[in-house]
Amino acid sequence: MALRIHFTADDLARTTVAAGPDLMWELVNSLHILQAQQTASGYAPWLRHVRDRFARRDLRGPIRLLTTLVPPQGNFPDFLTPSGEGNISAARDLIRATPAARLRAELARHFGRHTPPPWFRRLAQGDRAARQELDDAVATYFRELLAPQLHLIENPVHTDRAHHSRNVLDGGTERLLNTLSPSISWEPPTLIADYPRDRDLHLRGRGISLVPSFFCTGRPVALIDPSLPPVLVYPVGRHPRPVDTLAGLPELLGRTRAMALYALTPPCSTGELALRIGVSIGTVSKHASILRGAGLITSTRRGCTVVHALTSLGRELVRGWPHPRPRLPARSQSSS
């Protein structure tokens, strides 16, 4: 069975790859991993963290609520993954603002002929307390189980995006589509992906957002409603890393400069780099000057913005060491 995504020339021109992890997609996909009987070894560090949190906190309520919406396999409501939101706070805002009519339609489709529990009936009716309880569950799950391990997600997602950026430069969008994942093939003008059922999605000039996901396993995932902005979530490639010869890089360069090096995949402006590593713009400028002097980054002015990028030496250093855990912005750790 397959998902067939039909492209026009306009769709090829409007195909994009997400700039970083989409945290609600990662949250939903991690719920599949949490409920799986067997998981790939790459998820073992995260599962150890989950077991540790379970031993310290009673998370049964939020987990039970979320796994009722997101079963081990099969469909889940589209409103849980609002389009294009890498920021968890913004995504939660959009989920809370879901129109009641859409909640009713998607929950009815989710439960089908089964009678939903009373709480979900209240949610479908747009009950404010039920919406708040869902938001609390999302916030708690993210804060306890994902935020402390966010580096496990960010590293492979940014590496995958950089890999595909080179494919676009070398061969255009069609080269990108042909190298996304072993479970996806490009047979012009159709992208064909392994899928639980046969389905056709016609883009009709809207383009599509490709979202690499750490927690997505073998099969890609798409939104159910074809009228929503098209999205295809696919598993990140497991690109090989060189032997770890510089595990002590933070001690060599200092933690902040080491974090800055890692965070420059992909390249970004001074302000964006400050947000990524949780320091001031002035601090970033100071450390960027040192890294530039060492030949590890380049800095290019584009109008009023300075964009920093890794040099070939900088990329080799980043590939060879396990980066320090980033300091998360306070807003990403907030509950409701």
C-alpha positions in Angstrom: 0.0 0.0 0.0 1.2 3.5 -0.8 0.6 7.2 -0.4 0.9 8.8 -3.9 1.5 12.5 -3.8 0.9 14.1 -7.2 3.1 17.2 -8.1 2.8 19.9 -10.7 5.6 22.2 -11.8 4.2 24.8 -9.3 4.4 22.2 -6.5 8.0 21.4 -7.2 8.8 25.2 -6.9 6.9 25.4 -3.6 8.4 22.3 -1.9 10.2 23.2 1.3 12.1 21.4 4.1 11.3 22.4 7.7 14.1 24.6 9.2 14.2 22.4 12.3 12.3 19.9 14.4 8.5 20.4 14.4 8.0 19.7 18.1 4.3 18.7 18.0 5.1 16.1 15.3 8.0 14.9 17.4 5.7 14.7 20.5 3.1 12.7 18.6 5.6 10.4 16.9 7.3 9.8 20.3 4.0 8.6 21.7 4.1 5.8 19.0 7.6 4.9 20.2 6.5 4.9 23.8 3.7 2.4 23.1 5.7 0.2 20.7 6.5 -3.4 21.9 9.9 -3.2 20.1 11.9 -0.1 19.3 15.1 0.6 17.4 18.3 1.0 19.4 18.6 4.6 18.5 15.7 5.4 20.8 17.3 3.7 23.9 18.8 6.9 25.4 15.4 8.6 25.3 13.6 5.6 26.7 16.1 5.5 29.6 15.2 9.1 30.3 11.5 8.2 30.2 11.9 5.4 32.7 13.8 7.7 35.0 11.0 10.3 34.8 8.4 7.7 35.4 10.2 6.7 38.5 10.3 10.2 39.8 6.9 11.6 38.7 3.3 10.2 38.4 2.7 10.9 34.7 -0.1 8.4 34.2 -2.8 11.1 33.7 -1.2 13.0 30.9 0.1 9.8 29.2 -3.4 8.2 29.4 -5.1 11.2 27.9 -2.5 11.6 25.0 -2.4 7.9 24.2 -6.2 7.8 23.8 -5.8 10.4 21.1 -2.6 8.9 19.7 -2.8 5.0 19.7 0.2 2.8 19.0 -0.7 2.6 15.3 -3.2 4.3 13.0 -4.7 7.8 12.7 -4.8 10.6 15.2 -6.5 14.0 15.0 -4.9 16.5 12.7 -5.4 19.4 15.2 -2.6 17.9 17.3 0.0 18.9 14.7 -0.7 22.5 13.6 1.2 23.4 10.5 4.8 24.6 10.6 5.2 25.3 14.3 8.7 24.5 15.7 7.9 26.4 18.8 6.0 24.4 21.4 4.3 27.5 22.9 3.0 28.7 19.6 1.8 25.2 18.7 -0.1 24.9 22.0 -1.7 28.2 21.3 -3.0 26.9 18.0 -4.3 23.7 19.5 -6.2 25.6 22.2 -7.7 27.8 19.5 -9.0 24.9 17.3 -12.5 25.7 16.3 -15.2 23.6 18.0 -16.5 22.4 14.7 -13.1 21.0 13.7 -12.7 19.4 17.1 -16.0 17.6 16.7 -15.3 16.4 13.1 -11.8 15.1 13.8 -12.7 13.4 17.1 -15.7 11.8 15.5 -13.5 10.5 12.7 -10.9 9.3 15.3 -13.3 7.3 17.5 -15.5 6.1 14.6 -18.2 3.8 15.8 -16.7 3.6 19.3 -18.2 5.7 22.1 -15.6 8.2 23.3 -15.0 8.6 27.0 -16.9 11.5 28.7 -13.9 13.8 28.7 -13.5 13.5 25.0 -17.1 14.3 24.5 -16.6 17.5 26.5 -13.6 18.3 24.4 -15.6 17.8 21.2 -18.2 20.2 22.5 -15.5 22.8 22.9 -15.5 22.7 26.7 -12.9 25.2 28.0 -11.9 23.0 31.0 -11.3 20.1 28.7 -9.2 22.2 26.3 -7.1 23.3 29.3 -6.6 19.7 30.4 -5.4 18.7 27.0 -3.0 21.7 27.0 -1.8 20.7 30.4 -1.1 17.2 29.2 0.8 18.4 26.2 2.9 20.8 28.3 3.7 18.2 31.0 4.7 15.6 28.4 6.9 18.0 26.6 8.5 19.4 29.8 9.2 16.0 31.4 9.9 13.7 28.5 11.1 15.8 25.5 12.6 19.1 26.6 15.5 17.6 28.7 16.4 15.4 25.7 15.9 17.9 22.9 19.4 17.5 21.7 18.7 13.9 20.7 16.1 15.3 18.3 17.8 18.4 17.0 21.2 16.9 16.0 19.8 14.3 13.5 17.1 16.6 12.2 19.6 19.4 11.4 22.1 16.9 10.0 19.4 15.5 7.7 18.4 19.0 6.5 22.0 19.9 5.7 22.3 16.6 3.8 19.3 17.4 1.7 20.3 21.0 1.2 23.4 19.6 -0.6 21.1 17.4 -2.7 19.0 20.4 -3.8 22.2 22.4 -4.7 23.5 19.4 -6.7 20.3 18.3 -8.4 17.3 20.5 -7.6 14.0 19.6 -6.0 13.7 16.3 -7.9 17.0 15.1 -6.5 15.7 16.0 -3.0 12.5 14.0 -3.5 14.5 11.0 -4.8 16.8 10.9 -1.7 14.4 11.5 1.2 14.1 8.0 2.6 14.4 4.4 1.6 10.6 4.2 2.1 10.0 7.1 -0.4 10.6 7.1 -4.1 10.2 9.7 -6.8 8.5 8.6 -10.0 7.9 11.9 -11.8 5.5 13.5 -11.3 4.5 11.4 -8.3 6.1 10.9 -4.9 5.3 7.4 -3.6 5.7 6.5 0.1 5.0 3.3 2.1 1.7 3.9 3.9 -0.8 1.9 5.9 -3.4 2.2 3.1 -3.7 3.3 -0.5 -4.2 7.0 -0.8 -3.8 9.8 -3.4 -2.9 13.4 -2.5 -3.1 16.0 -5.2 -1.1 19.1 -4.3 -2.7 21.3 -7.0 -0.1 24.0 -6.9 0.0 24.3 -3.1 3.5 22.7 -2.7 4.3 20.6 0.3 6.3 21.0 3.5 8.7 18.1 4.1 9.4 17.6 7.9 12.3 15.4 9.0 11.5 13.7 12.3 13.7 11.8 14.8 10.8 9.9 16.2 9.2 9.0 12.9 10.0 5.3 12.1 9.9 3.5 8.8 6.7 4.9 7.3 6.2 8.6 6.6 3.1 10.4 8.1 0.8 12.8 6.5 -2.3 14.8 7.6 -5.6 13.1 7.1 -7.6 16.1 5.8 -6.5 16.8 2.2 -7.8 20.4 2.5 -5.1 21.3 5.0 -1.7 22.6 3.9 0.1 19.5 2.7 2.8 18.0 5.0 4.9 14.9 4.7 6.7 13.8 7.9 9.5 11.4 7.1 12.2 9.6 9.2 15.6 11.3 9.4 18.4 9.6 7.6 20.9 7.8 9.9 23.9 9.5 8.4 27.2 8.0 9.6 29.3 10.1 12.0 33.2 9.9 12.1 34.9 8.3 15.0 34.6 10.5 18.1 38.1 12.0 18.4 37.1 15.3 20.0 34.7 14.3 22.8 36.4 17.0 24.9 35.6 19.9 22.6 33.5 21.8 25.1 36.5 21.7 27.5 38.8 22.8 24.7 36.7 25.7 23.3 34.4 26.5 26.2 30.8 25.4 26.5 29.2 28.4 24.8 31.5 28.4 21.8 31.1 24.6 21.5 27.3 25.0 21.6 27.5 27.8 19.0 29.4 25.6 16.6 26.8 22.8 16.9 23.9 25.3 16.6 25.2 26.6 13.2 23.8 23.6 11.4 22.1 25.1 9.5 23.7 28.6 9.1 21.8 31.5 10.8 22.0 35.1 11.8 23.5 36.5 15.0 20.1 36.9 16.5 18.9 33.5 15.6 22.1 31.9 17.0 21.5 33.8 20.3 18.0 32.2 20.5 19.3 28.7 19.6 21.8 28.6 22.4 20.1 30.9 25.0 22.6 33.8 25.3 22.6 37.5 24.5 23.4 38.8 21.0 26.4 40.6 22.4 27.7 37.3 23.8 27.2 35.6 20.5 29.0 38.4 18.6 32.0 38.0 20.9 32.2 34.2 20.6 31.6 34.4 16.8 34.6 36.6 16.5 36.8 34.1 18.2 35.4 31.2 16.2 35.9 33.2 13.0 39.5 34.0 13.9 40.1 30.2 14.5 38.9 29.4 11.0 35.8 27.5 12.3 33.1 29.8 10.9 32.5 32.4 8.3 30.4 35.5 8.8 28.8 37.3 5.8 26.8 40.5 5.9 23.5 40.5 4.1 22.0 43.9 4.4 21.5 44.6 8.1 22.0 41.0 9.0 25.2 39.0 9.6 24.9 35.3 8.7 27.3 32.8 10.3 28.1 29.4 8.8 30.5 26.6 9.6 33.7 26.2 7.5 34.8 22.7 6.4 37.0 22.5 9.5 34.1 23.6 11.7 31.9 20.9 10.2 34.4 18.2 10.8 34.8 19.3 14.5 31.0 19.3 15.0 30.6 15.8 13.5 33.2 14.4 15.8 31.9 15.2 19.3 28.7 14.6 21.3 27.5 18.2 21.8 26.5 19.6 25.2 22.8 19.9 26.1 21.4 23.2 24.9 19.9 25.7 27.3 16.2 25.9 26.5 14.5 29.2 26.3 12.2 29.7 29.3 9.1 29.9 27.1 9.7 26.4 25.8 9.7 25.0 29.3 6.6 26.6 30.5 3.5 24.7 31.5 0.1 26.3 30.9 
